[in-house]
Amino acid sequence: KYVRKMYDGKCAIRQKSLVAGKFEGLEAAHIMPHNLKGPLLPTNGILMSRDLHDCFERGVFTLDINNKIKISSTVASQSQINEFKGKRIEPLEQFKLYEPYKAYTEFHRNKIFRP
């Protein structure tokens, strides 16, 4: 619920929700997966649309050291996901303290991302 507030109930990447005022299709994505001892902390979560969450979990994209989206070289150039390359992920101003934590994004880049 906290991650929903941090991103104003919208996908942190698309800046939209599919159903206004509702959370259908949105999920709190763990940067460092919970099953790999990733903590249940706001700094380890990003609100994403289900499709983007799935791609993130599969290593199709990650976040660089500045929390900007980096797309895998395995992704075809005509793929729609490329439009998000370089987009910075950041919570609302009042939640800046809970930006994605560097150690978690580094883990994702090194262990999950498919360069």
ZAPAZA-922007 format. One record per residue: residue number from 1; residue in one letter; x, y, z of N, C-alpha, C, CB in turn. Coordinates in Angstrom, 2 decimals. Glycine has a CB too. Example, Ala and Ser with C-alpha at 12.3 -4.5 7.8 and 13.67 -1.06 7.14 Angstrom:
2
<resi:1	resn:a	n_u:13.19	n_v:-5.69	n_w:7.80	ca_u:12.30	ca_v:-4.50	ca_w:7.80	c_u:13.20	c_v:-3.30	c_w:7.80	cb_u:11.31	cb_v:-4.47	cb_w:9.05>
<resi:2	resn:s	n_u:12.85	n_v:-2.25	n_w:7.08	ca_u:13.67	ca_v:-1.06	ca_w:7.14	c_u:12.90	c_v:0.03	c_w:7.87	cb_u:14.08	cb_v:-0.60	cb_w:5.72>
//
This chain:
115
<resi:1	resn:k	n_u:0.83	n_v:-1.20	n_w:0.00	ca_u:0.00	ca_v:0.00	ca_w:0.00	c_u:0.87	c_v:1.26	c_w:0.00	cb_u:-0.94	cb_v:0.00	cb_w:1.21>
<resi:2	resn:y	n_u:1.99	n_v:1.20	n_w:0.70	ca_u:2.86	ca_v:2.37	ca_w:0.78	c_u:3.47	c_v:2.69	c_w:-0.59	cb_u:3.97	cb_v:2.14	cb_w:1.80>
<resi:3	resn:v	n_u:3.86	n_v:1.65	n_w:-1.31	ca_u:4.44	ca_v:1.86	ca_w:-2.64	c_u:3.41	c_v:2.50	c_w:-3.57	cb_u:4.95	cb_v:0.52	cb_w:-3.23>
<resi:4	resn:r	n_u:2.15	n_v:2.14	n_w:-3.40	ca_u:1.09	ca_v:2.78	ca_w:-4.20	c_u:1.06	c_v:4.27	c_w:-3.95	cb_u:-0.28	cb_v:2.16	cb_w:-3.87>
<resi:5	resn:k	n_u:1.17	n_v:4.68	n_w:-2.70	ca_u:1.18	ca_v:6.11	ca_w:-2.36	c_u:2.41	c_v:6.80	c_w:-2.93	cb_u:1.13	cb_v:6.30	cb_w:-0.83>
<resi:6	resn:m	n_u:3.55	n_v:6.12	n_w:-2.84	ca_u:4.81	ca_v:6.71	ca_w:-3.31	c_u:4.75	c_v:7.12	c_w:-4.78	cb_u:5.95	cb_v:5.73	cb_w:-3.10>
<resi:7	resn:y	n_u:4.01	n_v:6.33	n_w:-5.57	ca_u:3.93	ca_v:6.58	ca_w:-7.01	c_u:2.55	c_v:7.09	c_w:-7.43	cb_u:4.27	cb_v:5.31	cb_w:-7.77>
<resi:8	resn:d	n_u:1.82	n_v:7.64	n_w:-6.48	ca_u:0.52	ca_v:8.26	ca_w:-6.74	c_u:-0.48	c_v:7.32	c_w:-7.42	cb_u:0.72	cb_v:9.49	cb_w:-7.59>
<resi:9	resn:g	n_u:-0.37	n_v:6.02	n_w:-7.12	ca_u:-1.30	ca_v:5.05	ca_w:-7.69	c_u:-1.16	c_v:4.86	c_w:-9.19	cb_u:-2.69	cb_v:5.47	cb_w:-7.39>
<resi:10	resn:k	n_u:0.02	n_v:5.22	n_w:-9.73	ca_u:0.25	ca_v:5.11	ca_w:-11.17	c_u:1.52	c_v:4.31	c_w:-11.41	cb_u:0.36	cb_v:6.51	cb_w:-11.83>
<resi:11	resn:c	n_u:1.59	n_v:3.66	n_w:-12.55	ca_u:2.80	ca_v:2.96	ca_w:-12.94	c_u:3.95	c_v:3.97	c_w:-12.96	cb_u:2.64	cb_v:2.25	cb_w:-14.33>
<resi:12	resn:a	n_u:5.03	n_v:3.65	n_w:-12.27	ca_u:6.18	ca_v:4.55	ca_w:-12.19	c_u:6.83	c_v:4.78	c_w:-13.55	cb_u:7.20	cb_v:4.01	cb_w:-11.22>
<resi:13	resn:i	n_u:6.59	n_v:3.89	n_w:-14.49	ca_u:7.20	ca_v:4.00	ca_w:-15.81	c_u:6.29	c_v:4.73	c_w:-16.78	cb_u:7.55	cb_v:2.62	cb_w:-16.35>
<resi:14	resn:r	n_u:5.05	n_v:4.32	n_w:-16.85	ca_u:4.10	ca_v:4.94	ca_w:-17.79	c_u:3.45	c_v:6.20	c_w:-17.23	cb_u:3.02	cb_v:3.95	cb_w:-18.16>
<resi:15	resn:q	n_u:3.49	n_v:6.37	n_w:-15.93	ca_u:2.85	ca_v:7.51	ca_w:-15.26	c_u:1.34	c_v:7.51	c_w:-15.46	cb_u:3.44	cb_v:8.82	cb_w:-15.78>
<resi:16	resn:k	n_u:0.78	n_v:6.30	n_w:-15.56	ca_u:-0.66	ca_v:6.15	ca_w:-15.79	c_u:-1.17	c_v:4.96	c_w:-15.00	cb_u:-0.97	cb_v:5.98	cb_w:-17.29>
<resi:17	resn:s	n_u:-2.47	n_v:4.96	n_w:-14.76	ca_u:-3.13	ca_v:3.77	ca_w:-14.25	c_u:-4.21	c_v:3.42	c_w:-15.27	cb_u:-3.74	cb_v:3.99	cb_w:-12.80>
<resi:18	resn:l	n_u:-4.47	n_v:2.14	n_w:-15.43	ca_u:-5.46	ca_v:1.70	ca_w:-16.41	c_u:-6.87	c_v:2.08	c_w:-16.02	cb_u:-5.37	cb_v:0.21	cb_w:-16.60>
<resi:19	resn:v	n_u:-7.16	n_v:2.02	n_w:-14.72	ca_u:-8.49	ca_v:2.33	ca_w:-14.21	c_u:-8.34	c_v:3.47	c_w:-13.20	cb_u:-9.17	cb_v:1.06	cb_w:-13.57>
<resi:20	resn:a	n_u:-8.86	n_v:4.64	n_w:-13.52	ca_u:-8.72	ca_v:5.81	ca_w:-12.66	c_u:-9.20	c_v:5.53	c_w:-11.24	cb_u:-9.48	cb_v:6.99	cb_w:-13.25>
<resi:21	resn:g	n_u:-8.37	n_v:5.88	n_w:-10.28	ca_u:-8.73	ca_v:5.72	ca_w:-8.88	c_u:-8.67	c_v:4.30	c_w:-8.36	cb_u:-10.07	cb_v:6.25	cb_w:-8.68>
<resi:22	resn:k	n_u:-8.23	n_v:3.37	n_w:-9.19	ca_u:-8.14	ca_v:1.96	ca_w:-8.79	c_u:-6.74	c_v:1.45	c_w:-9.09	cb_u:-9.22	cb_v:1.09	cb_w:-9.53>
<resi:23	resn:f	n_u:-6.42	n_v:0.28	n_w:-8.54	ca_u:-5.08	ca_v:-0.27	ca_w:-8.72	c_u:-5.05	c_v:-1.51	c_w:-9.61	cb_u:-4.50	cb_v:-0.61	cb_w:-7.38>
<resi:24	resn:e	n_u:-6.12	n_v:-1.75	n_w:-10.35	ca_u:-6.14	ca_v:-2.90	ca_w:-11.25	c_u:-4.99	c_v:-2.80	c_w:-12.24	cb_u:-7.49	cb_v:-2.99	cb_w:-11.98>
<resi:25	resn:g	n_u:-4.29	n_v:-3.92	n_w:-12.40	ca_u:-3.20	ca_v:-3.97	ca_w:-13.36	c_u:-1.88	c_v:-3.42	c_w:-12.84	cb_u:-3.57	cb_v:-3.23	cb_w:-14.56>
<resi:26	resn:l	n_u:-1.85	n_v:-2.95	n_w:-11.60	ca_u:-0.63	ca_v:-2.40	ca_w:-11.01	c_u:-0.12	c_v:-3.33	c_w:-9.91	cb_u:-0.87	cb_v:-0.98	cb_w:-10.46>
<resi:27	resn:e	n_u:1.19	n_v:-3.46	n_w:-9.84	ca_u:1.80	ca_v:-4.31	ca_w:-8.83	c_u:3.05	c_v:-3.64	c_w:-8.26	cb_u:2.16	cb_v:-5.69	cb_w:-9.41>
<resi:28	resn:a	n_u:3.33	n_v:-3.92	n_w:-7.01	ca_u:4.57	ca_v:-3.45	ca_w:-6.40	c_u:5.65	c_v:-4.45	c_w:-6.78	cb_u:4.44	cb_v:-3.31	cb_w:-4.84>
<resi:29	resn:a	n_u:6.57	n_v:-4.03	n_w:-7.64	ca_u:7.66	ca_v:-4.90	ca_w:-8.08	c_u:8.82	c_v:-4.79	c_w:-7.10	cb_u:8.12	cb_v:-4.51	cb_w:-9.52>
<resi:30	resn:h	n_u:9.33	n_v:-5.94	n_w:-6.70	ca_u:10.53	ca_v:-5.95	ca_w:-5.86	c_u:11.75	c_v:-5.78	c_w:-6.75	cb_u:10.62	cb_v:-7.27	cb_w:-5.03>
<resi:31	resn:i	n_u:12.63	n_v:-4.89	n_w:-6.38	ca_u:13.87	ca_v:-4.70	ca_w:-7.14	c_u:14.79	c_v:-5.89	c_w:-6.88	cb_u:14.57	cb_v:-3.35	cb_w:-6.76>
<resi:32	resn:m	n_u:15.02	n_v:-6.16	n_w:-5.61	ca_u:15.71	ca_v:-7.38	ca_w:-5.19	c_u:14.61	c_v:-8.34	c_w:-4.78	cb_u:16.77	cb_v:-7.12	cb_w:-4.01>
<resi:33	resn:p	n_u:14.39	n_v:-9.41	n_w:-5.53	ca_u:13.24	ca_v:-10.29	ca_w:-5.28	c_u:13.15	c_v:-10.79	c_w:-3.84	cb_u:13.31	cb_v:-11.47	cb_w:-6.20>
<resi:34	resn:h	n_u:11.92	n_v:-10.87	n_w:-3.39	ca_u:11.65	ca_v:-11.34	ca_w:-2.02	c_u:12.19	c_v:-12.76	c_w:-1.81	cb_u:10.14	cb_v:-11.30	cb_w:-1.73>
<resi:35	resn:n	n_u:12.07	n_v:-13.61	n_w:-2.81	ca_u:12.55	ca_v:-14.99	ca_w:-2.67	c_u:14.07	c_v:-15.09	c_w:-2.65	cb_u:12.00	cb_v:-15.85	cb_w:-3.80>
<resi:36	resn:l	n_u:14.76	n_v:-13.99	n_w:-2.96	ca_u:16.23	ca_v:-13.95	ca_w:-2.87	c_u:16.67	c_v:-13.05	c_w:-1.72	cb_u:16.83	cb_v:-13.45	cb_w:-4.21>
<resi:37	resn:k	n_u:15.83	n_v:-13.01	n_w:-0.70	ca_u:16.09	ca_v:-12.25	ca_w:0.53	c_u:15.98	c_v:-10.74	c_w:0.37	cb_u:17.45	cb_v:-12.59	cb_w:1.05>
<resi:38	resn:g	n_u:15.24	n_v:-10.31	n_w:-0.65	ca_u:14.97	ca_v:-8.89	ca_w:-0.81	c_u:13.98	c_v:-8.46	c_w:0.26	cb_u:14.41	cb_v:-8.57	cb_w:-2.23>
<resi:39	resn:p	n_u:14.25	n_v:-7.36	n_w:0.93	ca_u:13.39	ca_v:-6.93	ca_w:2.04	c_u:12.07	c_v:-6.32	c_w:1.58	cb_u:14.13	cb_v:-5.92	cb_w:2.88>
<resi:40	resn:l	n_u:11.10	n_v:-6.37	n_w:2.47	ca_u:9.80	ca_v:-5.74	ca_w:2.21	c_u:9.87	c_v:-4.30	c_w:2.71	cb_u:8.63	cb_v:-6.52	cb_w:2.92>
<resi:41	resn:l	n_u:10.63	n_v:-3.49	n_w:1.98	ca_u:10.83	ca_v:-2.08	ca_w:2.32	c_u:10.43	c_v:-1.22	c_w:1.12	cb_u:12.30	cb_v:-1.80	cb_w:2.73>
<resi:42	resn:p	n_u:9.97	n_v:0.00	n_w:1.36	ca_u:9.61	ca_v:0.88	ca_w:0.25	c_u:10.76	c_v:1.14	c_w:-0.72	cb_u:9.11	cb_v:2.20	cb_w:0.79>
<resi:43	resn:t	n_u:12.00	n_v:1.14	n_w:-0.23	ca_u:13.17	ca_v:1.37	ca_w:-1.09	c_u:13.48	c_v:0.19	c_w:-2.00	cb_u:14.38	cb_v:1.68	cb_w:-0.23>
<resi:44	resn:n	n_u:12.76	n_v:-0.92	n_w:-1.80	ca_u:12.93	ca_v:-2.10	ca_w:-2.64	c_u:11.70	c_v:-2.33	c_w:-3.51	cb_u:13.21	cb_v:-3.33	cb_w:-1.77>
<resi:45	resn:g	n_u:10.85	n_v:-1.33	n_w:-3.65	ca_u:9.63	ca_v:-1.49	ca_w:-4.42	c_u:9.40	c_v:-0.38	c_w:-5.41	cb_u:8.46	cb_v:-1.58	cb_w:-3.50>
<resi:46	resn:i	n_u:8.81	n_v:-0.75	n_w:-6.54	ca_u:8.42	ca_v:0.21	ca_w:-7.58	c_u:7.04	c_v:-0.22	c_w:-8.07	cb_u:9.47	cb_v:0.26	cb_w:-8.78>
<resi:47	resn:l	n_u:6.12	n_v:0.72	n_w:-8.18	ca_u:4.79	ca_v:0.39	ca_w:-8.69	c_u:4.85	c_v:0.33	c_w:-10.22	cb_u:3.74	cb_v:1.45	cb_w:-8.22>
<resi:48	resn:m	n_u:4.46	n_v:-0.83	n_w:-10.75	ca_u:4.51	ca_v:-1.03	ca_w:-12.20	c_u:3.25	c_v:-1.72	c_w:-12.71	cb_u:5.75	cb_v:-1.86	cb_w:-12.59>
<resi:49	resn:s	n_u:2.98	n_v:-1.50	n_w:-13.98	ca_u:1.95	ca_v:-2.28	ca_w:-14.67	c_u:2.42	c_v:-3.73	c_w:-14.71	cb_u:1.68	cb_v:-1.72	cb_w:-16.12>
<resi:50	resn:r	n_u:1.46	n_v:-4.65	n_w:-14.70	ca_u:1.81	ca_v:-6.09	ca_w:-14.67	c_u:2.77	c_v:-6.50	c_w:-15.78	cb_u:0.55	cb_v:-6.93	cb_w:-14.78>
<resi:51	resn:d	n_u:2.55	n_v:-6.00	n_w:-16.98	ca_u:3.42	ca_v:-6.40	ca_w:-18.10	c_u:4.85	c_v:-5.93	c_w:-17.89	cb_u:2.88	cb_v:-5.85	cb_w:-19.42>
<resi:52	resn:l	n_u:5.01	n_v:-4.70	n_w:-17.40	ca_u:6.35	ca_v:-4.18	ca_w:-17.15	c_u:7.00	c_v:-4.88	c_w:-15.96	cb_u:6.30	cb_v:-2.66	cb_w:-16.91>
<resi:53	resn:h	n_u:6.19	n_v:-5.19	n_w:-14.95	ca_u:6.69	ca_v:-5.94	ca_w:-13.80	c_u:7.26	c_v:-7.28	c_w:-14.27	cb_u:5.56	cb_v:-6.16	cb_w:-12.75>
<resi:54	resn:d	n_u:6.53	n_v:-7.97	n_w:-15.12	ca_u:6.98	ca_v:-9.25	ca_w:-15.64	c_u:8.31	c_v:-9.09	c_w:-16.39	cb_u:5.91	cb_v:-9.86	cb_w:-16.56>
<resi:55	resn:c	n_u:8.41	n_v:-8.08	n_w:-17.23	ca_u:9.66	ca_v:-7.83	ca_w:-17.97	c_u:10.81	c_v:-7.52	c_w:-17.02	cb_u:9.47	cb_v:-6.66	cb_w:-18.97>
<resi:56	resn:f	n_u:10.54	n_v:-6.74	n_w:-15.97	ca_u:11.56	ca_v:-6.40	ca_w:-14.98	c_u:12.06	c_v:-7.66	c_w:-14.28	cb_u:11.00	cb_v:-5.39	cb_w:-13.95>
<resi:57	resn:e	n_u:11.13	n_v:-8.53	n_w:-13.88	ca_u:11.51	ca_v:-9.78	ca_w:-13.21	c_u:12.30	c_v:-10.71	c_w:-14.11	cb_u:10.27	cb_v:-10.49	cb_w:-12.71>
<resi:58	resn:r	n_u:12.08	n_v:-10.62	n_w:-15.40	ca_u:12.77	ca_v:-11.49	ca_w:-16.36	c_u:14.08	c_v:-10.87	c_w:-16.87	cb_u:11.86	cb_v:-11.78	cb_w:-17.54>
<resi:59	resn:g	n_u:14.42	n_v:-9.68	n_w:-16.38	ca_u:15.68	ca_v:-9.05	ca_w:-16.75	c_u:15.68	c_v:-8.35	c_w:-18.08	cb_u:16.73	cb_v:-10.05	cb_w:-16.75>
<resi:60	resn:v	n_u:14.49	n_v:-8.04	n_w:-18.61	ca_u:14.40	ca_v:-7.33	ca_w:-19.89	c_u:14.89	c_v:-5.89	c_w:-19.74	cb_u:12.94	cb_v:-7.35	cb_w:-20.41>
<resi:61	resn:f	n_u:14.69	n_v:-5.32	n_w:-18.55	ca_u:15.23	ca_v:-4.00	ca_w:-18.27	c_u:15.62	c_v:-3.93	c_w:-16.80	cb_u:14.20	cb_v:-2.88	cb_w:-18.63>
<resi:62	resn:t	n_u:16.42	n_v:-2.93	n_w:-16.49	ca_u:16.89	ca_v:-2.71	ca_w:-15.12	c_u:17.01	c_v:-1.21	c_w:-14.90	cb_u:18.25	cb_v:-3.44	cb_w:-14.86>
<resi:63	resn:l	n_u:17.57	n_v:-0.84	n_w:-13.76	ca_u:17.83	ca_v:0.57	ca_w:-13.46	c_u:19.33	c_v:0.76	c_w:-13.33	cb_u:17.10	cb_v:1.02	cb_w:-12.17>
<resi:64	resn:d	n_u:19.84	n_v:1.84	n_w:-13.91	ca_u:21.27	ca_v:2.13	ca_w:-13.78	c_u:21.53	c_v:2.82	c_w:-12.43	cb_u:21.75	cb_v:3.02	cb_w:-14.95>
<resi:65	resn:i	n_u:22.74	n_v:3.30	n_w:-12.20	ca_u:23.08	ca_v:3.89	ca_w:-10.90	c_u:22.32	c_v:5.18	c_w:-10.61	cb_u:24.58	cb_v:4.15	cb_w:-10.84>
<resi:66	resn:n	n_u:21.72	n_v:5.77	n_w:-11.64	ca_u:20.92	ca_v:6.98	ca_w:-11.47	c_u:19.42	c_v:6.69	c_w:-11.51	cb_u:21.27	cb_v:7.99	cb_w:-12.54>
<resi:67	resn:n	n_u:19.06	n_v:5.41	n_w:-11.39	ca_u:17.67	ca_v:4.96	ca_w:-11.44	c_u:16.99	c_v:5.25	c_w:-12.77	cb_u:16.88	cb_v:5.60	cb_w:-10.33>
<resi:68	resn:k	n_u:17.78	n_v:5.22	n_w:-13.83	ca_u:17.24	ca_v:5.36	ca_w:-15.18	c_u:17.14	c_v:3.98	c_w:-15.82	cb_u:18.12	cb_v:6.31	cb_w:-16.05>
<resi:69	resn:i	n_u:16.10	n_v:3.80	n_w:-16.62	ca_u:15.85	ca_v:2.50	ca_w:-17.24	c_u:16.91	c_v:2.18	c_w:-18.29	cb_u:14.45	cb_v:2.48	cb_w:-17.87>
<resi:70	resn:k	n_u:17.40	n_v:0.96	n_w:-18.18	ca_u:18.38	ca_v:0.41	ca_w:-19.13	c_u:17.75	c_v:-0.84	c_w:-19.73	cb_u:19.77	cb_v:0.09	cb_w:-18.42>
<resi:71	resn:i	n_u:17.69	n_v:-0.91	n_w:-21.04	ca_u:17.05	ca_v:-2.02	ca_w:-21.74	c_u:18.11	c_v:-3.05	c_w:-22.15	cb_u:16.28	cb_v:-1.51	cb_w:-22.99>
<resi:72	resn:s	n_u:17.76	n_v:-4.31	n_w:-22.04	ca_u:18.66	ca_v:-5.40	ca_w:-22.42	c_u:18.97	c_v:-5.34	c_w:-23.91	cb_u:18.04	cb_v:-6.76	cb_w:-22.06>
<resi:73	resn:s	n_u:20.20	n_v:-5.69	n_w:-24.26	ca_u:20.59	ca_v:-5.74	ca_w:-25.67	c_u:19.91	c_v:-6.89	c_w:-26.40	cb_u:22.12	cb_v:-5.87	cb_w:-25.79>
<resi:74	resn:t	n_u:19.26	n_v:-7.78	n_w:-25.66	ca_u:18.53	ca_v:-8.90	ca_w:-26.28	c_u:17.18	c_v:-8.46	c_w:-26.84	cb_u:18.33	cb_v:-10.02	cb_w:-25.26>
<resi:75	resn:v	n_u:16.78	n_v:-7.23	n_w:-26.53	ca_u:15.47	ca_v:-6.72	ca_w:-26.96	c_u:15.60	c_v:-6.12	c_w:-28.36	cb_u:14.94	cb_v:-5.65	cb_w:-25.96>
<resi:76	resn:a	n_u:14.72	n_v:-6.53	n_w:-29.25	ca_u:14.72	ca_v:-6.01	ca_w:-30.63	c_u:14.48	c_v:-4.50	c_w:-30.65	cb_u:13.64	cb_v:-6.73	cb_w:-31.47>
<resi:77	resn:s	n_u:15.13	n_v:-3.83	n_w:-31.55	ca_u:15.06	ca_v:-2.36	ca_w:-31.60	c_u:13.65	c_v:-1.83	c_w:-31.84	cb_u:15.97	cb_v:-1.84	cb_w:-32.68>
<resi:78	resn:q	n_u:12.80	n_v:-2.59	n_w:-32.51	ca_u:11.44	ca_v:-2.13	ca_w:-32.78	c_u:10.48	c_v:-2.37	c_w:-31.62	cb_u:10.91	cb_v:-2.81	cb_w:-34.03>
<resi:79	resn:s	n_u:10.97	n_v:-2.93	n_w:-30.51	ca_u:10.12	ca_v:-3.25	ca_w:-29.37	c_u:9.66	c_v:-1.99	c_w:-28.65	cb_u:10.86	cb_v:-4.16	cb_w:-28.39>
<resi:80	resn:q	n_u:8.41	n_v:-1.99	n_w:-28.27	ca_u:7.80	ca_v:-0.82	ca_w:-27.62	c_u:8.51	c_v:-0.44	c_w:-26.33	cb_u:6.34	cb_v:-1.10	cb_w:-27.34>
<resi:81	resn:i	n_u:9.06	n_v:-1.40	n_w:-25.62	ca_u:9.69	ca_v:-1.11	ca_w:-24.34	c_u:10.86	c_v:-0.13	c_w:-24.48	cb_u:10.17	cb_v:-2.40	cb_w:-23.69>
<resi:82	resn:n	n_u:11.43	n_v:-0.05	n_w:-25.66	ca_u:12.56	ca_v:0.86	ca_w:-25.89	c_u:12.18	c_v:2.33	c_w:-25.69	cb_u:13.10	cb_v:0.67	cb_w:-27.30>
<resi:83	resn:e	n_u:10.90	n_v:2.65	n_w:-25.75	ca_u:10.49	ca_v:4.04	ca_w:-25.55	c_u:10.76	c_v:4.51	c_w:-24.11	cb_u:9.01	cb_v:4.22	cb_w:-25.89>
<resi:84	resn:f	n_u:10.98	n_v:3.56	n_w:-23.20	ca_u:11.22	ca_v:3.92	ca_w:-21.80	c_u:12.71	c_v:4.03	c_w:-21.46	cb_u:10.58	cb_v:2.91	cb_w:-20.89>
<resi:85	resn:k	n_u:13.57	n_v:3.73	n_w:-22.42	ca_u:15.02	ca_v:3.79	ca_w:-22.19	c_u:15.40	c_v:5.19	c_w:-21.68	cb_u:15.80	cb_v:3.45	cb_w:-23.49>
<resi:86	resn:g	n_u:16.14	n_v:5.21	n_w:-20.57	ca_u:16.62	ca_v:6.47	ca_w:-20.00	c_u:15.64	c_v:7.17	c_w:-19.08	cb_u:16.98	cb_v:7.38	cb_w:-21.10>
<resi:87	resn:k	n_u:14.42	n_v:6.65	n_w:-18.98	ca_u:13.43	ca_v:7.27	ca_w:-18.08	c_u:13.86	c_v:7.04	c_w:-16.64	cb_u:12.00	cb_v:6.70	cb_w:-18.33>
<resi:88	resn:r	n_u:13.85	n_v:8.10	n_w:-15.87	ca_u:14.24	ca_v:8.03	ca_w:-14.45	c_u:13.03	c_v:7.62	c_w:-13.61	cb_u:14.81	cb_v:9.39	cb_w:-13.96>
<resi:89	resn:i	n_u:13.27	n_v:6.66	n_w:-12.74	ca_u:12.23	ca_v:6.20	ca_w:-11.82	c_u:12.40	c_v:6.93	c_w:-10.50	cb_u:12.30	cb_v:4.65	cb_w:-11.61>
<resi:90	resn:e	n_u:11.36	n_v:7.65	n_w:-10.11	ca_u:11.42	ca_v:8.37	ca_w:-8.85	c_u:10.02	c_v:8.52	c_w:-8.27	cb_u:12.08	cb_v:9.76	cb_w:-9.03>
<resi:91	resn:p	n_u:9.92	n_v:8.33	n_w:-6.96	ca_u:8.62	ca_v:8.50	ca_w:-6.31	c_u:8.24	c_v:9.98	c_w:-6.24	cb_u:8.64	cb_v:7.90	cb_w:-4.89>
<resi:92	resn:l	n_u:7.03	n_v:10.25	n_w:-5.78	ca_u:6.60	ca_v:11.63	ca_w:-5.58	c_u:7.59	c_v:12.36	c_w:-4.67	cb_u:5.17	cb_v:11.68	cb_w:-4.98>
<resi:93	resn:e	n_u:7.63	n_v:13.67	n_w:-4.82	ca_u:8.58	ca_v:14.50	ca_w:-4.08	c_u:8.60	c_v:14.21	c_w:-2.57	cb_u:8.26	cb_v:15.96	cb_w:-4.30>
<resi:94	resn:q	n_u:7.44	n_v:14.07	n_w:-1.96	ca_u:7.38	ca_v:13.84	ca_w:-0.51	c_u:7.89	c_v:12.46	c_w:-0.10	cb_u:5.96	cb_v:14.02	cb_w:-0.02>
<resi:95	resn:f	n_u:8.16	n_v:11.59	n_w:-1.08	ca_u:8.66	ca_v:10.24	ca_w:-0.81	c_u:10.08	c_v:10.04	c_w:-1.35	cb_u:7.72	cb_v:9.20	cb_w:-1.41>
<resi:96	resn:k	n_u:10.78	n_v:11.12	n_w:-1.69	ca_u:12.13	ca_v:11.03	ca_w:-2.26	c_u:13.07	c_v:10.19	c_w:-1.42	cb_u:12.71	cb_v:12.42	cb_w:-2.43>
<resi:97	resn:l	n_u:12.87	n_v:10.21	n_w:-0.12	ca_u:13.69	ca_v:9.44	ca_w:0.81	c_u:13.64	c_v:7.94	c_w:0.48	cb_u:13.23	cb_v:9.68	cb_w:2.26>
<resi:98	resn:y	n_u:12.57	n_v:7.52	n_w:-0.19	ca_u:12.36	ca_v:6.10	ca_w:-0.49	c_u:12.64	c_v:5.74	c_w:-1.94	cb_u:10.95	cb_v:5.72	cb_w:-0.16>
<resi:99	resn:e	n_u:13.49	n_v:6.52	n_w:-2.59	ca_u:13.89	ca_v:6.17	ca_w:-3.96	c_u:14.49	c_v:4.77	c_w:-3.96	cb_u:14.91	cb_v:7.21	cb_w:-4.52>
<resi:100	resn:p	n_u:14.46	n_v:4.09	n_w:-5.11	ca_u:15.07	ca_v:2.76	ca_w:-5.17	c_u:16.50	c_v:2.80	c_w:-4.63	cb_u:15.07	cb_v:2.22	cb_w:-6.61>
<resi:101	resn:y	n_u:16.76	n_v:1.91	n_w:-3.69	ca_u:18.04	ca_v:1.84	ca_w:-2.98	c_u:19.12	c_v:1.26	c_w:-3.90	cb_u:17.91	cb_v:0.99	cb_w:-1.70>
<resi:102	resn:k	n_u:20.27	n_v:1.92	n_w:-3.91	ca_u:21.36	ca_v:1.56	ca_w:-4.83	c_u:21.80	c_v:0.10	c_w:-4.72	cb_u:22.55	cb_v:2.44	cb_w:-4.56>
<resi:103	resn:a	n_u:21.87	n_v:-0.44	n_w:-3.51	ca_u:22.30	ca_v:-1.84	ca_w:-3.35	c_u:21.30	c_v:-2.80	c_w:-4.01	cb_u:22.46	cb_v:-2.19	cb_w:-1.86>
<resi:104	resn:y	n_u:20.02	n_v:-2.46	n_w:-3.98	ca_u:19.00	ca_v:-3.32	ca_w:-4.59	c_u:19.06	c_v:-3.22	c_w:-6.11	cb_u:17.61	cb_v:-2.94	cb_w:-4.09>
<resi:105	resn:t	n_u:19.23	n_v:-2.01	n_w:-6.64	ca_u:19.31	ca_v:-1.86	ca_w:-8.09	c_u:20.60	c_v:-2.50	c_w:-8.62	cb_u:19.25	cb_v:-0.37	cb_w:-8.49>
<resi:106	resn:e	n_u:21.68	n_v:-2.41	n_w:-7.84	ca_u:22.93	ca_v:-3.07	ca_w:-8.25	c_u:22.73	c_v:-4.59	c_w:-8.29	cb_u:24.08	cb_v:-2.69	cb_w:-7.27>
<resi:107	resn:f	n_u:22.05	n_v:-5.14	n_w:-7.30	ca_u:21.75	ca_v:-6.57	ca_w:-7.29	c_u:20.96	c_v:-6.93	c_w:-8.55	cb_u:20.96	cb_v:-6.96	cb_w:-6.01>
<resi:108	resn:h	n_u:19.94	n_v:-6.15	n_w:-8.86	ca_u:19.11	ca_v:-6.44	ca_w:-10.04	c_u:19.95	c_v:-6.39	c_w:-11.32	cb_u:17.95	cb_v:-5.44	cb_w:-10.14>
<resi:109	resn:r	n_u:20.79	n_v:-5.39	n_w:-11.45	ca_u:21.65	ca_v:-5.27	ca_w:-12.64	c_u:22.59	c_v:-6.46	c_w:-12.78	cb_u:22.47	cb_v:-3.97	cb_w:-12.57>
<resi:110	resn:n	n_u:23.14	n_v:-6.90	n_w:-11.65	ca_u:24.17	ca_v:-7.95	ca_w:-11.69	c_u:23.61	c_v:-9.38	c_w:-11.68	cb_u:25.09	cb_v:-7.79	cb_w:-10.53>
<resi:111	resn:k	n_u:22.44	n_v:-9.59	n_w:-11.13	ca_u:21.93	ca_v:-10.95	ca_w:-10.96	c_u:20.69	c_v:-11.28	c_w:-11.79	cb_u:21.62	cb_v:-11.18	cb_w:-9.53>
<resi:112	resn:i	n_u:19.94	n_v:-10.26	n_w:-12.21	ca_u:18.68	ca_v:-10.53	ca_w:-12.90	c_u:18.69	c_v:-10.02	c_w:-14.35	cb_u:17.52	cb_v:-9.86	cb_w:-12.13>
<resi:113	resn:f	n_u:19.24	n_v:-8.84	n_w:-14.53	ca_u:19.28	ca_v:-8.20	ca_w:-15.85	c_u:20.06	c_v:-9.06	c_w:-16.85	cb_u:19.92	cb_v:-6.81	cb_w:-15.74>
<resi:114	resn:r	n_u:19.53	n_v:-9.09	n_w:-18.07	ca_u:20.21	ca_v:-9.78	ca_w:-19.17	c_u:20.85	c_v:-8.72	c_w:-20.07	cb_u:19.22	cb_v:-10.69	cb_w:-19.99>
<resi:115	resn:p	n_u:22.13	n_v:-8.43	n_w:-19.84	ca_u:22.78	ca_v:-7.35	ca_w:-20.59	c_u:22.70	c_v:-7.57	c_w:-22.08	cb_u:24.22	cb_v:-7.21	cb_w:-20.18>
//
